[in-house]
Amino acid sequence: MPAALVLALAMPPAMAQAPAASGWEAQAAAWAPALTACLAGQGRAMVVEAWAEGAALTARLLLPEGGRQDCLVRGGAVLARAPAGPKRPGEGLRAFMMERRCVDAWRVVDATGREVGWLAYPGCG
């Protein structure tokens, strides 16, 4: 068995590296304050898509009961919440959540190494 594979299998899940991100999740650490603001008070909701709009950010939430909501936030303050628009390409491939809900979730840390959330797949939580 290749040494890299042995090492990867031996790593505890919390230390596992997330696969190279190419979508919104690549910005999860930088956008964590906005994503966290949108998730506040939303129970076990998770962000399944996010995009910047000028100085604002829109986070698409998957709510615990299965509904979807768009949350517009700027500077850490929620400006508006509305029913989600049409499904976006790639929506739901990854999810950002505040707590680890499955063993193969990837820890998201800020520049100081502080944990700011977890990335996984929507079926995880």
Backbone hydrogen bonds in HBPLUS format (Angstrom, degrees):
<---DONOR---> <-ACCEPTOR-->    atom                        ^
c    i                          cat <-CA-CA->   ^        H-A-AA   ^      H-
h    n   atom  resd res      DA  || num        DHA   H-A  angle D-A-AA Bond
n    s   type  num  typ     dist DA aas  dist angle  dist       angle   num
A0005-LEU N   A0002-PRO O   3.09 MM   3  5.40 122.6  2.43 104.2 117.8     1
A0006-VAL N   A0002-PRO O   3.09 MM   4  6.45 157.7  2.14 153.0 159.8     2
A0007-LEU N   A0003-ALA O   2.92 MM   4  6.14 162.7  1.95 153.0 157.2     3
A0008-ALA N   A0004-ALA O   2.95 MM   4  6.12 160.1  1.99 144.4 149.9     4
A0009-LEU N   A0005-LEU O   2.93 MM   4  6.10 156.5  1.98 149.1 155.1     5
A0010-ALA N   A0006-VAL O   2.99 MM   4  6.14 138.0  2.17 141.5 153.2     6
A0010-ALA N   A0007-LEU O   3.15 MM   3  5.05 125.8  2.45  93.0 107.2     7
A0011-MET N   A0007-LEU O   3.14 MM   4  6.30 125.9  2.45 144.4 156.9     8
A0015-MET N   A0012-PRO O   2.91 MM   3  5.49 148.4  2.01 119.9 129.4     9
A0016-ALA N   A0013-PRO O   3.09 MM   3  5.07 152.8  2.17 102.2 110.6    10
A0026-ALA N   A0023-GLY O   3.08 MM   3  5.86 163.8  2.11 122.1 126.6    11
A0027-GLN N   A0024-TRP O   2.88 MM   3  5.62 161.2  1.92 123.2 129.1    12
A0028-ALA N   A0025-GLU O   3.12 MM   3  4.87 166.2  2.14 103.2 106.6    13
A0031-TRP N   A0027-GLN O   2.79 MM   4  5.86 157.2  1.85 164.6 172.4    14
A0032-ALA N   A0028-ALA O   2.89 MM   4  5.61 107.5  2.43 137.3 151.2    15
A0032-ALA N   A0029-ALA O   3.35 MM   3  5.11 157.9  2.41  96.2 102.6    16
A0034-ALA N   A0031-TRP O   2.99 MM   3  5.53 120.8  2.35 117.4 131.1    17
A0035-LEU N   A0031-TRP O   2.95 MM   4  6.15 166.2  1.97 156.6 161.1    18
A0036-THR N   A0032-ALA O   2.78 MM   4  5.77 162.4  1.81 154.5 159.0    19
A0037-ALA N   A0033-PRO O   3.06 MM   4  6.18 152.0  2.14 136.9 144.3    20
A0038-CYS N   A0034-ALA O   3.08 MM   4  6.38 155.5  2.14 148.8 154.6    21
A0039-LEU N   A0035-LEU O   3.03 MM   4  6.29 144.4  2.16 143.0 153.0    22
A0040-ALA N   A0036-THR O   2.99 MM   4  6.11 130.6  2.24 145.2 157.4    23
A0042-GLN N   A0039-LEU O   3.04 MM   3  5.36 154.2  2.11 140.1 135.8    24
A0045-ALA N   A0042-GLN O   3.17 MM   3  5.61 142.8  2.32 122.1 133.0    25
A0046-MET N   A0062-LEU O   3.11 MM  16  5.40 149.4  2.21 137.1 146.5    26
A0062-LEU N   A0046-MET O   2.78 MM  16  5.40 161.2  1.82 162.0 168.5    27
A0047-VAL N   A0096-PHE O   2.95 MM  49  4.99 160.4  1.99 150.7 151.4    28
A0096-PHE N   A0047-VAL O   2.81 MM  49  4.99 152.8  1.88 140.4 149.5    29
A0048-VAL N   A0060-ARG O   2.83 MM  12  5.78 162.4  1.86 165.5 171.6    30
A0092-GLY N   A0048-VAL O   3.14 MM  44  4.79 172.3  2.14 142.3 140.0    31
A0060-ARG N   A0049-GLU O   2.77 MM  11  5.05 170.4  1.78 145.3 148.7    32
A0051-TRP N   A0058-THR O   2.94 MM   7  5.46 151.3  2.02 150.2 159.4    33
A0058-THR N   A0051-TRP O   2.86 MM   7  5.46 171.5  1.87 163.2 164.9    34
A0053-GLU N   A0056-ALA O   2.79 MM   3  5.14 174.2  1.79 143.5 143.2    35
A0056-ALA N   A0053-GLU O   3.09 MM   3  5.14 157.5  2.14 125.8 124.1    36
A0057-LEU N   A0073-VAL O   2.85 MM  16  5.38 155.8  1.91 156.9 165.0    37
A0073-VAL N   A0057-LEU O   2.87 MM  16  5.38 165.7  1.89 160.3 165.3    38
A0059-ALA N   A0071-CYS O   2.86 MM  12  5.16 159.6  1.90 146.2 151.7    39
A0071-CYS N   A0059-ALA O   2.87 MM  12  5.16 156.0  1.93 145.7 153.8    40
A0061-LEU N   A0069-GLN O   2.68 MM   8  5.07 169.5  1.69 163.7 164.5    41
A0069-GLN N   A0061-LEU O   2.98 MM   8  5.07 153.6  2.05 137.5 144.5    42
A0063-LEU N   A0067-GLY O   2.77 MM   4  5.21 164.3  1.80 156.0 159.4    43
A0066-GLY N   A0063-LEU O   2.84 MM   3  5.29 162.0  1.87 121.5 126.5    44
A0084-ALA N   A0068-ARG O   3.29 MM  16  5.33 160.7  2.33 116.2 113.3    45
A0070-ASP N   A0082-ALA O   2.76 MM  12  5.34 167.8  1.78 164.9 168.5    46
A0082-ALA N   A0070-ASP O   2.97 MM  12  5.34 151.8  2.05 149.6 157.7    47
A0072-LEU N   A0080-ALA O   2.85 MM   8  5.20 167.2  1.87 153.1 157.5    48
A0079-LEU N   A0072-LEU O   2.71 MM   7  5.49 160.0  1.74 149.5 156.4    49
A0080-ALA N   A0072-LEU O   3.36 MM   8  5.20 156.7  2.42 134.9 136.8    50
A0074-ARG N   A0077-ALA O   2.97 MM   3  5.44 160.3  2.01 149.5 150.3    51
A0077-ALA N   A0074-ARG O   3.01 MM   3  5.44 166.2  2.03 117.9 121.9    52
A0091-GLU N   A0088-ARG O   2.98 MM   3  5.33 161.4  2.02 134.1 135.1    53
A0093-LEU N   A0090-GLY O   3.25 MM   3  5.90 152.8  2.32 143.8 139.6    54
A0095-ALA N   A0120-ALA O   2.80 MM  25  5.25 145.8  1.92 131.9 133.4    55
A0120-ALA N   A0095-ALA O   2.88 MM  25  5.25 152.7  1.95 147.2 156.1    56
A0097-MET N   A0118-TRP O   2.88 MM  21  5.29 157.8  1.92 151.5 158.4    57
A0118-TRP N   A0097-MET O   2.79 MM  21  5.29 150.1  1.87 160.5 166.2    58
A0105-ALA N   A0102-CYS O   3.29 MM   3  5.71 154.4  2.36 121.2 119.0    59
A0106-TRP N   A0119-LEU O   2.76 MM  13  5.09 165.7  1.78 154.6 157.9    60
A0119-LEU N   A0106-TRP O   2.83 MM  13  5.09 161.9  1.86 148.4 154.5    61
A0108-VAL N   A0117-GLY O   2.88 MM   9  5.20 165.5  1.90 145.0 140.1    62
A0116-VAL N   A0108-VAL O   2.78 MM   8  5.69 173.5  1.78 156.7 158.0    63
A0110-ASP N   A0114-ARG O   2.91 MM   4  5.50 153.7  1.98 146.9 152.1    64
A0113-GLY N   A0110-ASP O   2.95 MM   3  5.30 162.1  1.99 115.1 121.0    65
A0124-CYS N   A0121-TYR O   2.85 MM   3  5.54 163.2  1.88 128.9 134.5    66
A0125-GLY N   A0122-PRO O   3.42 MM   3  6.22 153.1  2.50 119.6 122.5    67
